[in-house]
Amino acid sequence: MSNFRFIDLFAGIGGLRIGFGGLRGIGGIGGHCVFTSEWDKYARETYQTNFGDNHELAGDIQEFSADLDRIPEHEVLLAGFPCQPFSIAGVSKKNSLGRAHGFLDETQGTLFFDTARIIKHHQPTAFLLENVKNLERHDKGRTFETMMNVLETELDYHVQHRVISSQHWVPQKRERIFIVGFKSPTNFDLKNLELPEASPRLRSILDRNDDVDDKYTLTPRLWEYLQGYKAKHEAKGNGFGFGLCGPNDVSRTLSARYHKDGSEILIEQKGKRPRRLTPEECARLMGFEYGNRKWARSPKVSDTQAYRQFGNAVVVPVVEYIANAMKPHLYAALANERVKSKAA
């Protein structure tokens, strides 16, 4: 039994889902996932390995946004939608033709448009959207302004947003923007949500170097190349180059390109060349393994695919923190809606 239903769009490997529905009974705020959409087959493989579902995973969400009744009813929508540029140049043309238009119309052809259409059709009690920090500045702020107008003006939700760094929970400097919307007014205050004072270090997620397979140690040629690349840019006054870390450090942001050379997070090894993080260490760095929670990896998913998946993921404890802060306001809103529904 669960207290609300939610859907997981652009799900990746399920980082947003854990905060609302848990993983193997650990975590979550009482929700039951009724629909999942993720286009990448390897991410779906990882997702299926870790979540026992009563529904088949959907692929491209655009196939469903064309027939919105195919998406089950739900009270909460989660979406880590990709940031796609869109043009609003057509507004003046529509004005000259005397045709009505709205911000929602301007975003057609983007994945945000599909998300907005689902919100408009199903009217969830609340939603949580996640994206890269730079979304606010994309196209000189016009993209974000348009999105907020869609959510607030056209869809009539009470919306807040905040950029939050993951380093309060895990030893990684990873900033992401979170957008929370409620259908009815609440006292939820994302901007003033007090974050933990903790600042974990890499030693909390690292295996002993002696226990790590030598295949994760950089080859002589790659290590020589990375050192030369860094020296060349330092000579020009640039800060480009690899990030060499020890157990007492906090890492840079793990990216989806980590499989190429691992340059943003290299782990020191005494008497040896540096090494990449292992996929298991990445699972801890991203909070998929956290406390008593364990994360499983499908044998069908290679190291390369695992690195891509974690590099594209959300840091799970951040989502859990936001979900728990939303919980009392969400449950109060759900109770009010149920009372109104019975009265009707």
Stockholm file with secondary structure:
# STOCKHOLM 1.0

chainA/1-344         MSNFRFIDLFAGIGGLRIGFGGLRGIGGIGGHCVFTSEWDKYARETYQTNFGDNHELAGDIQEFSADLDRIPEHEVLLAGFPCQPFSIAGVSKKNSLGRAHGFLDETQGTLFFDTARIIKHHQPTAFLLENVKNLERHDKGRTFETMMNVLETELDYHVQHRVISSQHWVPQKRERIFIVGFKSPTNFDLKNLELPEASPRLRSILDRNDDVDDKYTLTPRLWEYLQGYKAKHEAKGNGFGFGLCGPNDVSRTLSARYHKDGSEILIEQKGKRPRRLTPEECARLMGFEYGNRKWARSPKVSDTQAYRQFGNAVVVPVVEYIANAMKPHLYAALANERVKSKAA
#=GR chainA/1-344 SS CCSEEEEEESCTTSHHHHHHHCBTTBSCSSEEEEEEBCCCHHHHHHHHHHCCCSSCCBCCTHHHHTSGGGSCCCSEEEECCCCCCCCCTHHHHHHHTTCCCCHHHHTTTSHHHHHHHHHHHHCCSEEEEEEEGGGGGGGGGHHHHHHHHIIIIISCCEEEEEEEEGGGTSSBCCEEEEEEEESSCCCCCSTTCCCCCCCCCGGGTCCCGGGSCGGGBCCHHHHHHHHHHHHHHHHTTCCCSCCEECTTCCBCCCCTTHHHHCTTSEECCTTSCCBCCCHHHHHHHTTSSBTTBCCCCCTTSCHHHHHHHHHTSCCHHHHHHHHHHHHHHHHHHHHHHHHHHHHC
#=GC SS_cons         CCSEEEEEESCTTSHHHHHHHCBTTBSCSSEEEEEEBCCCHHHHHHHHHHCCCSSCCBCCTHHHHTSGGGSCCCSEEEECCCCCCCCCTHHHHHHHTTCCCCHHHHTTTSHHHHHHHHHHHHCCSEEEEEEEGGGGGGGGGHHHHHHHHIIIIISCCEEEEEEEEGGGTSSBCCEEEEEEEESSCCCCCSTTCCCCCCCCCGGGTCCCGGGSCGGGBCCHHHHHHHHHHHHHHHHTTCCCSCCEECTTCCBCCCCTTHHHHCTTSEECCTTSCCBCCCHHHHHHHTTSSBTTBCCCCCTTSCHHHHHHHHHTSCCHHHHHHHHHHHHHHHHHHHHHHHHHHHHC
//
